[in-house]
Each structure stands twice: as structure tokens, then as C-alpha cells.
Amino acid sequence: MKEKIRIGCGAGFSGDRLEPAIILAEKGELDYLVLECLAERTIALAQKRKLQNPDKGYDILLERRILSLLPTLKKNKVRLITNMGAANPIAAANKVIEIAKQLDLEISVAAVTGDDVFDRIYPHQKAMETNEALSASGKLISANAYLGIEAILPALQTNADIIITGRVADPSLFLAPMVHEFSWSPKDHDLLGKGTVIGHLLECAGQITGGYFADPGKKDVAGMDRLGHPFADVLRDGSATISKVEGTGGLINLQTAKEQLLYEVVDPYEYYTPDVIANFTTVHLKEKGKDLVVVTGGSGKQRPSTYKVSVGYHAFYLGEGEISYAGSNAMGRAKLAASIIKDRLKNSFPGLQIDFVGSTSVHHTSFKHSAEPYEIRLRVAGKADSFEKATIFGEEVEALYTNGPAAGGGVRKHVNEVIGIVSTLIEKEKVRSSVTLYHS
């Protein structure tokens, strides 16, 4: 039984960089590497891909990440835990086995399934965000429960080299190896709370090492082009020291740790996960040295009797068009272009969105400037119930070339199907997870 384990986080979202995980695997002296690559819309979009092709539905970067990591993981005996299975952990596991055979590596992969509960939710169920029926949002396309450590622990007990899950709670990816290695009791809520705190600090990867933190002249971070991702040395008592590989960019200090601790936390007294209701107000952070933060404290109480379920639905088609105006009176010409679009589309699309990028596109508020901006990019966007209707926005903007103000250029037009997300709850007894083991 170990007294300490080292867990690294090599990815904090699906589109994260590949290199930090490779560096952690090569130089981090890890026991476990976690790749947290799943968000609410990510899995709904993955469900769409699976509907189109039953062999797809896993993370779109899975193959590239596994190809770059697998030899080093095997050489350094680092176990990988990842939710890159997304909507199809079985297909993801088979793809990893296929890659391992290409590389002539003997590995085992455990696929964790059971989070897909689409057949166990009902259109009349209430959405947590609106208190309206789920069906009021639109056509439902997916429903995935946030599983916890109880789904991952059986996979760890198989001694598989790689554990691939679908939707699990982000901190659970990190808490599971702690419970596995330290034999923590599932009824020791304080230890589970401490482990959840550590998982939460690690789960967004580069955010605790200076990413999404840097603000030049106020919060300076060096070497962001080579930002290192974090690892934690976790002790049996639930304390941890968070650091990063020496020589990588970024920084870890009290500020980065505190910002990440509060990230996406609505109620620090009661942070709900499927494993425990954690109390973040009892956490203590202390800088021990350069890029070293010690985490102690944290507590918890009995886990909820339900799983949160992320429900994806078809929301609308978003049509967009953009055009640039530069030089003298750029804003005046952009405003004239906007008025033309409004007059042409206001009767058909009352919810039209007009942005003057570079002036009011973020805050939609005009501030007094000493001079008008030299360049403005006009963005027109609107919702439609079909792809064909959504193309109108881009077409109208493109027509401004010869039917609008002088010197417009750089038109871009795009249509995107938007997947919306709402949440509901499901009783835990209605959900059963399982583990399938594969060998190369």
C-alpha cells in the first residue's frame, strides 16, 4: 500500500495542447496521467458523430494523443485515465488497441460504460436551469450521467494500463486513483472531500499553471508558449503538493491556485459531485517554494442520491456573416452596412445580432474614445430553424461588396448547427456502469 502517489493532468479540455502531456509522461515521474477532455457540449457533439457513424463518437484528438503518448506511458509505467471515450468508450478502447498493435506494444485497456442514460430520461422531466420540461428546449439528442469513482474503481482493479471513460465528474478522474491506492473508505467523506479538492485544482490543467490567469503588467506569466501542466504529490492523509515539470513555462503560486479553487464553484460550502458533497471553505493553501503549493484541509459529507445528467438538444442553426471596414470613417461605414442588413432582415429575423468587433462586440456598450477606431469588423448573426435559412445572413453580408458602403472587404460567412445543453437528475439505482477489458 502506497503512502504517496503522483498524478499529472495533461489536458484540461478537448482542444488542449498535446505537448504538456508528453512532457509529463517523459519527465514527470508520474504514477498516473489524467487527460480531462470532456465538456457538456463536447459529449453532445460526440453523440451526433456516433449517430452518423457507430464506430465514432470518441474524442477527435484521441488518435493523435495516444500515438504520441503510448510508447512513453509504457516505458515509464504510467497509467492513463481519460474521458476521451466521450460518447463511445468501447470504440475508443478498440482504437487504442489498434494503435498499440501498430506500435507493437502490449497493453490492456479498460472501457468504462454506463453513463449513457438517454433511454432512462423522459421529455416531461424538469430541466434544472429552467424548471420546464426537457422537451421544451428542443429535440433531445443525448443524455449522459456524471458517473463517479464507483465506475472507475473496478477498471483500476483490473490493472489495465489505460482506463477510458465516457461522462464522469471531472474530479472523479483524479479521486479514483487516490481511493484505489490508499484504500480510502467510500464512507470517509472528509478524505473524499480532500481528494475532490485536489482533483478540482488539477482538472483544468494549464489554468493552475498560469493559463487563463495571465494579465500583462498585473499578473505576469513567463514562458506561456511552453506552458507546463501540473502534477500533484498526494499523501495518504489527503494533503498534496502541486507543482510542474522543471523548465516548463508558467507558474504555480497562491494566486493561480486560489483562482482555480474557485473556478466554476457556485457554493464553496457544498460542491456537489457524485462521490461527495465537498466543503471548499476548509481548504488551506501555502506556497512552499517556486512553483510549489501545498494543499491541506477540505472536508465533505455524504454524496447525493442522484446523478446529474447533461442533456443535449438541437437548439437552432446559427448563420453568420462578417465584413471589415478600415481607414477614415470606418465606424460610419460599418454602421451604414449594419442598418442596411437590419432593414432587409428585421421582418424575417427579429432576433438579429449586430456586433462591431473592435468597438462594442464584447460589452455592447459604447465608451468615449479620443478618436474613432481605424478599423471595424462588422459581424451579423441570427438564428434559424434550418440550414438553408441560416445561410441568408452570410449571403446578405457578402452582397454588401457592391450593394453597401465603400471599401468593405474580407467577407466570411458560416453556418453552424448549435447544440444546447440543459441538466436534469436521475436516481442512482437506475444507472449501472460496467467495465470491458481489451488486450493488444
Residue pairs with C-beta under 8 A, 6 or more apart in sequence:
1 181
1 182
1 183
2 31
2 181
2 182
2 236
3 235
3 236
4 233
4 234
4 235
4 236
5 31
5 32
5 177
5 178
5 181
5 182
5 233
5 234
6 28
6 29
6 30
6 31
6 32
6 231
6 232
6 233
6 234
7 30
7 31
7 32
7 33
7 34
7 174
7 177
7 178
7 202
7 231
7 232
7 234
8 21
8 24
8 25
8 28
8 30
8 32
8 33
8 34
8 202
8 229
8 230
8 231
8 232
9 24
9 33
9 34
9 35
9 36
9 174
9 202
9 203
9 204
9 205
9 229
9 230
9 231
10 16
10 20
10 21
10 22
10 24
10 25
10 33
10 34
10 35
10 69
10 205
10 229
11 17
11 20
11 21
11 35
11 36
11 37
11 65
11 82
11 205
11 229
12 36
12 203
12 204
12 205
12 206
12 207
12 229
13 36
13 37
13 39
13 42
13 204
13 205
14 37
14 38
14 39
14 42
14 59
14 60
14 61
15 61
16 37
16 205
16 206
17 206
17 227
18 61
18 64
18 65
18 68
19 226
20 205
20 206
20 227
20 228
20 229
20 248
21 33
21 35
21 65
21 68
21 69
21 229
22 68
22 69
22 72
23 228
23 229
23 245
23 248
24 30
24 33
24 229
24 231
24 245
25 33
25 69
25 72
25 73
25 76
25 78
26 72
26 76
27 245
28 231
28 245
29 76
30 76
30 78
30 231
31 78
31 79
31 177
31 181
32 78
32 79
32 80
32 81
32 177
33 69
33 73
33 78
33 79
33 80
33 81
34 80
34 81
34 82
34 173
34 174
34 202
34 203
35 65
35 80
35 81
35 82
35 83
35 84
36 82
36 83
36 170
36 173
36 203
36 204
36 205
37 59
37 61
37 82
37 83
37 84
37 86
38 59
38 83
38 84
38 86
38 166
38 167
40 310
40 312
40 421
41 312
41 419
41 421
42 59
42 86
43 86
43 87
43 142
43 144
43 166
43 167
43 310
43 312
44 141
44 142
44 310
44 312
44 419
44 421
45 312
45 419
46 57
46 58
46 59
46 86
46 87
46 88
47 57
47 87
47 141
47 142
47 144
47 312
48 141
48 419
49 56
49 57
49 87
50 56
50 57
50 87
50 88
50 91
51 141
54 88
54 91
55 88
55 91
56 88
56 91
57 86
57 87
57 88
57 91
58 84
58 85
58 86
58 87
58 88
58 89
58 91
58 92
58 95
58 164
59 65
59 84
59 85
59 86
59 92
61 84
62 84
62 92
62 95
62 96
63 95
63 99
65 84
66 95
66 96
66 99
67 99
67 103
69 80
70 96
70 99
70 100
70 103
70 105
70 107
71 103
71 105
72 78
73 79
73 80
73 161
73 162
74 105
74 107
74 161
79 156
79 160
79 161
79 162
79 163
79 177
80 161
80 162
80 163
81 152
81 162
81 163
81 165
81 173
81 176
81 177
82 162
82 163
82 164
82 165
82 173
83 164
83 165
83 166
83 167
83 168
83 173
84 92
84 164
85 91
85 92
85 93
85 111
85 112
85 164
85 165
85 166
86 92
86 166
86 167
87 116
87 142
87 144
87 166
88 166
89 111
89 112
89 113
89 164
89 165
89 166
90 111
90 113
90 436
92 111
92 164
93 109
93 110
93 111
93 162
93 164
93 436
93 438
94 438
96 107
96 109
96 162
96 164
96 438
97 107
97 109
97 438
97 439
97 440
100 106
100 107
100 440
101 440
105 440
106 439
106 440
107 161
107 162
107 439
107 440
108 158
108 159
108 160
108 161
108 162
108 437
108 438
108 439
108 440
109 160
109 161
109 162
109 163
109 164
109 437
109 438
109 439
109 440
110 155
110 156
110 158
110 160
110 162
110 163
110 164
110 435
110 436
110 437
110 438
111 155
111 164
111 165
111 435
111 436
111 437
111 438
112 147
112 151
112 152
112 155
112 163
112 164
112 165
112 166
112 168
112 433
112 434
112 435
113 166
113 433
113 434
113 435
113 436
114 145
114 147
114 151
114 166
114 431
114 432
114 433
114 434
115 144
115 145
115 146
115 147
115 151
115 165
115 166
115 167
115 168
115 431
115 433
116 142
116 143
116 144
116 166
117 143
117 144
117 145
117 307
117 309
117 426
117 430
117 431
118 140
118 142
118 143
120 143
120 426
120 430
120 431
121 134
121 140
121 143
121 309
121 311
121 424
121 426
122 134
123 133
123 134
123 135
123 140
124 133
124 134
124 135
125 133
125 134
125 424
126 132
126 133
126 134
126 424
127 133
127 134
127 136
127 137
127 311
127 422
127 423
127 424
128 308
128 422
128 423
128 424
128 425
129 422
129 423
130 136
130 137
130 422
134 140
134 311
134 313
134 422
134 424
137 311
137 313
137 315
137 420
137 422
138 313
138 314
138 315
138 316
138 420
139 313
139 314
140 311
140 312
140 313
141 312
141 313
141 314
141 419
142 310
142 311
142 312
143 309
143 310
143 311
143 312
143 424
144 166
144 167
144 309
144 310
145 167
145 307
145 308
145 309
145 426
145 431
146 167
146 168
146 169
146 273
146 274
146 307
146 308
146 309
146 310
147 165
147 166
147 167
147 168
147 169
147 172
147 274
147 307
147 431
147 433
148 168
148 169
148 172
148 175
148 273
148 274
148 275
148 303
149 172
149 175
149 176
149 179
149 186
149 274
149 275
150 186
150 274
150 275
150 433
151 165
151 168
151 172
151 433
152 163
152 165
152 168
152 172
152 173
152 176
153 176
153 179
153 180
154 433
154 435
155 163
155 165
155 435
156 163
156 176
156 177
156 180
157 180
158 435
158 437
160 437
165 173
167 310
168 274
169 273
169 274
169 275
170 199
170 200
170 203
171 195
171 196
171 199
171 200
171 203
171 273
171 275
172 199
172 273
172 274
172 275
173 199
173 203
174 195
174 198
174 199
174 202
174 203
174 232
175 192
175 195
175 196
175 198
175 199
175 275
178 184
178 195
178 198
178 234
178 238
179 186
179 192
179 195
182 191
182 236
184 191
184 192
184 195
185 191
186 192
186 275
189 276
189 277
189 299
189 300
189 301
189 302
189 303
190 238
190 298
190 299
190 300
191 238
192 275
192 276
192 278
192 300
192 303
193 276
193 277
193 278
193 279
193 298
193 299
193 300
193 301
194 237
194 238
194 239
194 297
194 298
194 299
194 300
195 234
195 238
196 271
196 273
196 275
196 276
196 278
196 298
196 300
197 261
197 278
197 280
197 283
197 295
197 297
197 298
198 232
198 234
198 238
198 240
198 242
198 295
200 260
200 261
200 263
200 265
200 271
200 278
200 280
201 208
201 230
201 232
201 242
201 257
201 260
201 261
201 295
202 208
202 230
202 231
202 232
202 242
204 212
204 260
204 263
205 211
205 229
205 230
206 212
206 227
206 228
206 229
206 250
207 213
207 256
207 259
207 260
207 263
208 230
208 242
208 252
208 256
208 257
208 260
209 227
209 228
209 229
209 230
209 244
209 248
209 250
209 251
209 252
209 256
210 221
210 224
210 227
210 249
210 250
210 251
210 252
210 256
211 224
211 227
211 250
213 219
213 221
213 255
213 256
213 259
214 220
214 221
214 224
219 255
221 249
221 250
221 251
222 249
222 250
222 251
223 248
223 249
223 250
224 249
224 250
225 249
226 248
226 249
227 248
227 249
227 250
228 244
228 245
228 248
228 249
228 250
229 244
229 248
230 242
230 243
230 244
230 252
231 242
231 243
231 244
231 245
232 240
232 241
232 242
232 243
232 295
233 240
233 241
233 243
234 240
238 298
239 294
239 295
239 296
240 294
240 295
241 288
241 292
241 293
241 294
241 295
242 252
242 257
242 292
242 293
242 294
242 295
243 252
243 291
243 292
243 293
244 250
244 252
244 291
251 291
252 291
252 292
252 293
253 287
253 291
253 293
254 285
254 286
254 287
254 293
256 293
257 285
257 293
257 295
258 285
261 280
261 283
261 285
262 268
262 280
265 271
265 280
268 279
268 280
268 281
269 279
269 280
269 281
270 277
270 278
270 279
271 277
271 278
271 279
271 280
272 304
272 308
273 303
274 303
274 304
274 307
274 308
274 428
275 303
276 300
276 301
276 302
276 303
277 300
277 301
277 302
277 303
277 304
278 298
278 299
278 300
279 298
279 299
279 300
279 301
280 298
282 297
282 298
282 299
283 295
283 296
283 297
283 298
284 295
284 296
284 297
285 293
285 294
285 295
286 293
286 294
286 296
287 293
287 294
288 294
305 427
305 428
306 425
306 426
306 427
306 428
307 425
307 426
307 428
307 431
308 423
308 424
308 425
309 423
309 424
309 425
309 426
310 421
310 423
311 421
311 422
311 423
311 424
312 419
312 420
312 421
313 419
313 420
313 421
313 422
314 417
314 419
314 420
315 418
315 419
315 420
316 383
316 384
316 385
316 418
317 383
317 384
317 385
317 386
317 387
317 389
317 390
317 415
317 416
317 417
317 418
318 381
318 382
318 383
318 384
318 390
318 415
318 416
318 417
318 418
319 381
319 382
319 383
319 384
319 389
319 390
319 391
319 392
319 393
319 394
319 413
319 414
319 415
320 379
320 380
320 381
320 393
320 394
320 412
320 413
320 414
320 415
320 416
321 379
321 380
321 381
321 393
321 394
321 395
321 396
321 397
321 398
321 411
321 412
321 413
321 414
322 357
322 377
322 378
322 379
322 380
322 397
322 410
322 411
322 412
322 413
323 337
323 377
323 378
323 397
323 398
323 400
323 401
323 404
323 408
323 409
323 410
323 411
323 412
324 375
324 376
324 377
324 378
324 408
324 409
324 410
325 331
325 333
325 334
325 337
325 375
325 376
325 377
325 378
325 405
325 407
325 408
326 374
326 375
326 376
326 407
327 374
327 375
327 407
329 372
330 372
330 373
330 374
330 375
330 376
331 356
331 359
331 372
331 373
331 376
332 372
333 405
333 406
333 407
333 408
334 356
334 376
334 377
334 378
334 405
335 356
336 404
336 405
337 378
337 400
337 404
337 405
337 408
338 354
338 356
338 378
338 380
340 400
340 403
340 404
341 352
341 354
341 380
341 396
341 397
341 400
342 352
342 354
344 396
345 352
345 382
345 392
345 393
345 396
346 352
348 392
349 382
349 383
349 384
349 392
349 393
351 382
351 383
352 380
352 381
352 382
353 379
353 380
353 381
353 382
354 378
354 379
354 380
355 361
355 364
355 378
355 379
355 380
355 381
356 376
356 377
356 378
356 379
357 376
357 377
357 378
357 379
358 373
358 375
358 376
358 377
359 366
359 373
359 376
360 366
361 379
377 410
378 397
380 393
380 396
380 397
381 393
382 390
382 393
383 390
383 418
384 390
384 392
387 415
387 417
390 415
391 413
391 415
393 413
394 411
394 412
394 413
394 414
394 415
395 413
397 411
397 413
398 411
398 413
400 408
400 411
401 408
401 411
